Amino acid sequence: MPVPRTSVLAAALLAVVGLAVAGCGGNARPGDTGAEQPLRSTSPSNAPDSSITGQAAPQPSGTDTSSDQDVRMKIQITVGNRRFQATILDSAAGRDLIAQLPLTIDMTDHGSVEKTGRLPSPLSLDGQPDGADPDVADVGYYAPGNDLVFYYGDQSYYPGIVIIGRLDGDAAARIANMRGAITATIEAHTD
């Protein structure tokens, strides 16, 4: 007896839906949260900051068998006589920024939400999404303009934005109080 046409179509539809759902898992590894990891340095002088990943930072247990203690890569930002720090994420773009330091950038204000300034060389976009919705205090890279960005206000999703780090402490509020253009010197932070 022939199988009704609607049964064949229903079976085909179920097979397509099943394959689509199975493909939604992506290439995630067990325990992968999708978040970029903070840049690591072999210097034990900086304490981990859990505000970047939203997870508790690992605490030294005294039984660490690794050869070096992992800490996040910090940068120091100087504007006039004001200094503040940011933590840079371990991503291709973050590593490219660190490789360009030290540098001095003239930055302009855009929309009372961000300060932007052109970098001397583009940052890698390997492994980065097409855009981002930055939070207040994020450090970003705007790829189409080759700009480093300090977000101190609410910016919505925009194509070309890459989050590369986070301003520490009250740095975003302090930048928000700097009216107009600024000149920022950025260098690796050491204690």
Buried (B, 14 or more C-beta within 10 A) or exposed (E): EEEEEEEEEEEEEEEEEEEEEEEEEEEEEEEEEEEBBBBEBEBEEBEBBEBBBEEEBEEEEEEEEEEEBBBBBBBBBBBEEBEBBBBBBBBBBBBBBBEBBEBEBEBEBBEEBBBBBEBEEEBBBEEBEEBBEBEBBBBBBBBEEBBBBBBBBEBEEEEBBBBBBBBBEEBBEBBBEBEEEBEBBBEBBEE
